[in-house]
């Protein structure tokens, strides 16, 4: 099969051109298979997918929606993909959002709805009742249940010319440090980043991809939907809740479908480590899994090591782990490792890191921070580590803000919000850089990400990265939930003081005022305090064990530390046990 891939000389190049080529050469090839509760639910071929997307696009054309903004409010499904592609075909600006089935999502959806001034909501008849709960006072958006529409025939679709610089869709950021912003992703951005992913992962038209990530999230949409379409390959998808409720389903699906590429944030691997029993591993065959990508949140070396050890009997190889770094403002992928080698894990002097310097430790001293490399830049993209104050480029090993330049970097935010984010300039250069807001350093050509600049904890003139403290907390007890801890500072008596909140595992929550036999929360709190003191030389002001499932997170599972701090200060958290230093 002849594929159309990345071509810098083709200004009007788009994913739709690639898709048309796939349909022309392999119309009956399976595009997507969707699993429900771990078993087959539905599937579609490339010709079916494109034909139905064009029918929906034709309906959009008849409704004169070209250039309008449309929320895609579907559950994860093949219908979601068809509707998204229909928007591309009809030149309707798609806005992927959460399904509104959970009350906690309604405020975010309302915020996106009003901020984007969306003209229409595409949904299903089953979700119509949930949509009615959204506050639409600030918009005249029309709600359309596509499953109730008599779609026009495919030959009524009018082919449109796609300009690569046109906005394809709006990807709202996860809002881990601020209110969500609408990233304007162009057709050129998509095709550039898909080629970067193909190159980094070593994918081709025969690569078997499997994913559980939400389709409204950039990693799910760009990595698990648009990447297979770009390659012209087949992909198996499953509902995110099916994985979260029973993590073994993910690995069973990889085993059954012989998937080669699959992954998610670090917490997904942690869930597998904690929830999958040894006897369940016996039936797994993970030998086909070549790229287990890990991104979207801090990558923990212990997670990689423990997962590889636990699932080695099932054929999993440490070399399969693929740490990567990316963000919506760069479409998705920015850096990635060498898919043929084990992840690079190094130990750095903890005291020097507090001074924004990375010094590798070759000895076994305990005063160290272990970091996982996020790999190298891809294709023509450029990365700089920049001093956020002087704007000078940092030397190797110096911690600064990560800046990125390339054709994968988006146009900016909708309504020109914080446009300065996309206009970073270093001395003696005319290139505009994306200022990521992430801190990191380059060492031996590899990028190491140390945290968000807004999240850095400064105590007595020294810098501490909250994810390091949170990791120390989580390993203090197996009674704590995975990836459900937040460390931040508050102003107490005119002094910045450290506060830590951590979720208890569900089985340890108090019931009717009684605690589980053998569970000693006071000892856990003491152990957390002792471990933080030993590791970092700082005394937390307050440590709290809180209700399961209440740590505020983004759609990708990252802890929203600023939001957690705000909830704490407003006394909105349900605290079960505390240790406060007077």
N, C-alpha and C positions, 0 to 999 in steps of 0.2 A: 504494500500500500504506500502511495506517495502522500506525505504529509506536508501541509503548509505550516511552517513554524515561524519563528521570529525573523523578521526582515526589516532592518532599520531603514532601508531605502523606500519602504512602502508606507507613505504617510497615512493612508486610509485603512491600514491593516487593522482588523478587529477579530475578536473571537468568533464572530458569526461567519466570517470567511473560512476559518478553519473548520467550523462545524459543517458548513455546506460541503466542504471537500470530503469530510468523513462520510456524510450521507451519500455523496455521489459514489464513493468507492466501496463502502460497507454498510448499506442501508439497514440490513437485518441484524447487524451486530448488537448485542445487548449493551445498552448504555448504563442503566441503573437497575439494581435489584434492591428492594426495600424489605427489611426484616421487621417483624413485630413480635415482641416477646421471644426473640431469638430464632423465629422460624419465618419461612417465606410468606410475604404478604402481597407484594405486587412487583412487576418489572416492566420495563419499556425498552424497545429497540431505538436506535438512533433515528430511523425514519418516522417512527411513531412520536418520539419526543419532539422533533422539529416540526412535524406536520401539525400536531396539536398546539404547539407554541405559536405557530403562525396563525392558526385559527383564532386563538385568544388575541393575538396581535391585530388581526383583522377587526375583531370586535372593538378593540381599543381605538383603531383608526376611525371606525364608524362613529364612535363616541367623541371623536375629535380631541383625543387626549395627548397627541404628540407634544412633547416639551413640558407636559404637566408632571407633577410629582405624585407618586403613588406608594402608599404603604402596603407591603406584602405581609398580610397577617394570617399566615397559614401555620398549621402544625408541620413539623418536619415530615416531608412526604415528597413523592415524585410530582405531585400537583404544585408544590412550592417551586420546584425547579422549572416546570413548564411556565408558570406565571412570571418568574424572573426573566427567563429567556424571551417571553412574549414582550416584556417591557423593552428589552434590548432591540428586538425586531421592530417595535412600533415607535422607538425613540421616546419612550416614556421613562422618566427618571425613577428607578425603583428605589425603595427604602425598606430594606429588610428589618423586621422588628420581631420582638418576642410574640409568641401566641399569648393572647390576653386571658389565659385560663387561671392564672394565679393572681390573687389580689395584689401581691407585692410588685407585680409587673405593671399594674395599671398606671401608677404615677409616672413611671419612665415612659410608657407608651404615650401618655397624654403630653408629656414634655416634648417628646420627639414630634408628635403630631402638630403641636402648636408652633414649635420652633421651625419646622420645615415648611409650614404653610401648605401642607399636602392637600391636593385637590381631590383625591379619591383613595378609598381603602378597598383593596381586594382581599376577600376573605371567603369563608365557606358558610353555608347555612347553619352548620352546627355551632360555629363561633359567633354568629350574629348576636346572640343574647349577651355575650361577653363584651362585644364591641359597643353595645348600647350603654355599658357602664363607664365608658371612656368620656372624659369631659371634653366635649366638642364645642364649647361655647365660643372659643376663639377662632373657629374655622367653619367653613361651609362644606367640608369634605363630604362627598357622596360615598356611601357604603354599598359595595356590589358583591353579592355572593356568586362567584363564578360557576359554582356547580348547579346553579338554577338558571343559567343563561343558555339559550339556544345559540350555539356558536355558528357563525357563518362558514361556508365552505372555504377550503384552503385557497382556491383559485381567486378568491376575493381579496386576498392579501396583496397590498401594493408594496413592492420592493423599494426600500429607501437606501440612499447612500449614507454610509457611516463615516464621519470624520473622526480620525483618531483622537483629536483634542476635545471632542465633545464629552460631556459628563455622561457616564454610563449608569452610575448609581451613587447613592449617598450611603456611606458606611458610618453609622454613628459609633463614636468611641465608647469604650466600656465605662468611662467616667470614674476610674480608680482614684484620681486625685482632684477631680473637679466635675462640673456638670458635663454631660455628654455633648459632644460637638459633631456636626455633620461633615465628614470628610468627603470631598468631591473627587471621586475616582473616575478617571477617563478610560476610554477604550484602549488608548496607548498604554496607560498604567497597567491595565489588566494583562495585555498581551506580553508586556515586558516582564512583569512579575511571574507570569506562568512559565515563561522561558527560563527565568532564574530558578524556579522550583524544579523544572524538568532537568536543568543542568546540574543543580545541587544534589538532587536525589538520584540522578541517573535513570530517570523514568523513560519509557517509550510506549508505543501503542499496544504492547502486550503486557505492560505492568498491571498487576492486580492490586487495586486499591480498596481499602475498607475503612469506613469512618462512622463514628457515633456522634461527632460534634454537632452542636446546633447549627442549622443552616442560616440563621440570622447573624451568626458570629463570623468574623472575617476568616478565621482558621477553618471553619466548617465550609463556608461558601467558596472561598478562593482555593483552599487546599483539597477539599473532598468533593466538590461539585465542578468548579470551573477547570481544575487541573485535569481530571479525567476527560472532560470534553475537549480540552486543548490537545490532549494526547490522542484522542479517538479510542480510548480504552474502556474497559468495563469497571464499574465500581459497585460495591455492596455498601448500602447505608442501613443504619439502625437508629431507632429512636434514642435520644440522649437519656431519657428516663429509664429505658430498659437497661442501659449500662449502669446508671447511678444506683438503681435499686438492686441490681445483681451483676457486679463487675465481671463475673465469670463468663457472662454472655458475650462480652467483647472478645475474650480470648478463644472461646468456643467458636465464634464466627470466623476468626482468623484461621483457626485450625481447620474448620470445615471447608472454607472457601479458598484455602491456600493463599491467603493474602500476603503480598510482599511489602506493601506500604500502608502503615496505619500509625496513629499516634494521638497525642493530646497534651494538655498541660501536665506538669509534674504530679499534681494531685491524683490524676487518673492512675498512674503507676503505683502511687501510695495506697490507693483504694484496693488495687489488686493484691498488693503485699498483705494488707491487713484483713481483707474480707475473704480471699480465696483459700480454701482449706487444702491441706496437703493431698488428701485422697482425690480431690477434684482435678489435680494436676495430672494424674495418671492417664486420663483420657485425652489430654491435649497433645497436639503436634504443632509446635511453633517454629519448626525448622525452615518454613518458607518465608518467615518474617525478616526481611532484609533491611528495612528502614523503619525504625520505631522512633519517629520524631517526637521531640520533647521541647515545648516552647510555651509562650504566652504568660509565663510566670517564672519566678526564680527556679533554676534547675539545681537540685540537691544531689551531691555526689553519693550520699548514703542511699538515696532512692535508687539510683542507677545500680549501685553495687548490690543492694539487697534484692532488687527485682531480678537482676541477672542470676544471682545465686539461687533464688527460690524457683525460678522457671527454667533453669538449666536442664533439669531432667526431662523437660518437655521439648528440648531442642532449641531454646532461646540462646542466642550468642550475644555477649557484651558488645561485640562489634556492630551489632544492629542498631544500637542506640545512636540517635542523631540529634544532639543538642542544637537548637537554632534560636534565632532572635529576630523579632519582627514587630510590626505595629501597623495599624490601619492607615496611618498617614503615609506609609511607604507601600501601600496596597496590602502587603502581608510580609513576605520574607525579606530580611535584610542580610543576615549572615547564617552560615551553616557549616558543619564540620566536614570531615572526609568520610564518606559513607563506607569506605573499605577498612577504616581503622577504628580502634576503640576510642571513646571520648577522651579528651585530654583533661586530666584532673590534676591540679597543682595546689600546693600549700603555700600560703603567703603569710608574712609576718603581720600579726594582728595589730601590734602597736604602730607599725609603719602605715598600715591601711587607715588607721585613725588620722594620720597626718597626710592622707591622700597620696601615698606612695605605695607601690606594689613591689615588694621584695620577696622573691621566692625563697622558701626554706627547704634545704636539702636534708636537714637533720629531722629527728622525730620529736622535736620539742612540742609541747602541748599548746603553747601560746601562738596558735596559728589559725588562719581561716582557710578552709578548703573551698576552692572555686572550680567550677566546670567551664571550660572554654565554650563559647557560642560559635566558634568557627571563624571563617573568613568572609570577606565581601564577595559578591557574585557578579560575574560579567563586567559591565562597564560602570557599575556603581562605585562611588567613592565614599570612604568613611574617614572622618577626622575625630580626634579627641581634642576638645577645645576647652581652655580655661574660661568658665562662664563669665568671669569678671573682665579679664584683659582681652579676651577673644583671640589670644595667641594659641597656636597649636601646641599641645602638650608633647613632651618627650616620651619615649617608651617607658611604660611603667608608672607614669603620672596619671592620677585619676582626674578626669574632667567630664564634661558633657559630651555625649555621643552625637555627632552631626553626620547627616547623610545627604548625598546628592546623587541623582540618577533619574532615568526616565520612569522608574517605578514610583517616585515621590509624587504624591497627589497634587492637584491644583491648589488646594488650600481648604479652609473651612467654609462652609456655607455662610453667606452674609458677611464674608470677609472678617469673621471673628478671629482675633489673635493672629492676624496675618503675619505678624513679625516672626511667628514660629517657623514659617517657610522661607524667611529672608535672612538667614544667618550668613554673615560674611566674615571671612578670616582675612588678615592683612595681606595686601598685594594680590588678592584674587577677586575676580568679578563673578564667580560662581555663587549661586544661591544654595544654601544648605538648609535642610530640615533640622531644626533643633529639637531633638527627641525628648528632652527632659529627663533622660536616663543618664546615670553616671556609669563610667566604666574606664577601662584602660586597654591598651594594646601591649601584648607581651609575646615576643617571638612570632609576630605576625598574626596572633590570635586575639579575638575580642573577648574580654571578660566584662560582664555586666555586674555592677555592684549594687545598684538600686536606683530608685527615683530620687531626683534632687529635692523634691518637695517633702519626701518622707525621711530624709536623713535626720537622725537624732544627734543633737549637739549638746553635750553635757560637759561643763567645765573646760570648754575649749577644744574638746576632742569629738571626732565624728564617729558615730556608731550606725551601722546599717540595720534597720529594724528586722529584716529577714534573718539576719544572723541570730539576733536575740530570740526571735520567734522559733527558730530551729532548736535552740538550746532549751526553750520551754517545752516544746513538743516531745523531745526525747527524755524529759524528766519523768514521764509517767505514761504507761500504756492506757491509762484511763482518759486521756485527752483525745479529742477528735483530730484527724489529720488535716493539715492546712487550714486550721480554724483558730488562729491566734493573731492578735494585733498588739504591737508595741508602739507607743507614742509618748509624747511628753505633754504635761499640762503645767500651767503656771500656778504654783502653790506658795503663798507667802513671798511673792516676788522672786521666786526661783523656779527654773525649769526642772521638773521632776519626772522620772520614768514611771509609766503606768503600763501594766500588761494585763490583757484580758484573753482568756482561753476557754474554748468550749469543752464541756465534758462529753465523752462518748454517751450515746443515747442510753445504753444499758446501765449507766451509773447515775442517771438523773434521780433526784429525790422523788419519792412517791408517797403522797399523803403525809409529808413531814418526816418520813423515814428514809434512811439511806441503805444502800446495799450492804449486806454482811461482808466484812473484810475490807470495805472501802473506807479509806482514811483521808478525807480531803485536807485536814490540817497538815498531815505529813507531806502531801503532794505540794501544797503551797510553800512549806518550808524547803522542800527539795528544789523547787523552782527558784526561790530566792537564793539559796546556797549556790546553785549552778550558775546563775547569772553573775553573782559576786565573784566566784572563782574564775569564770571565763572572761569577764570584762572589767572586773574591778569596780562595778557600780552597784549601788543599793537601790532596788526599785522602791518607789514610794508606796505603790499599791499593786497588788496582784489579785485578780478576781477570776473565779471560775463561774462561767455564765451558762445560761440555758442553751441546750443543743439547737443548732440551726439558726442562731441569731447573729453570728458574725456577718457583717455586711460585706458582700462580695460583688465583683463585676460579673458580666455574663460569661467570662472565660474562667471564673473561679479565683481571680486575684482578690486579695483582701483590700477593701476600701478603707485604708487607715484613717484618712481625714474624716470620713463619714463615721467610722467607729469612735473616733475621738469626740466628734460632735454629739453623737448619741450618748456617750459616757458623760459628757459635761451637762447634757440636758436631763440626765438621770433616766434615760429611756431604756437602758439595758436591764434585763432580768438577771440579777446577780444572785448566785446560790451560795458561794463561799468566798471569803475574802481574807487577805493578810495585808494589813496596812501598817506601815512603819510610822510611828509617832515622832 
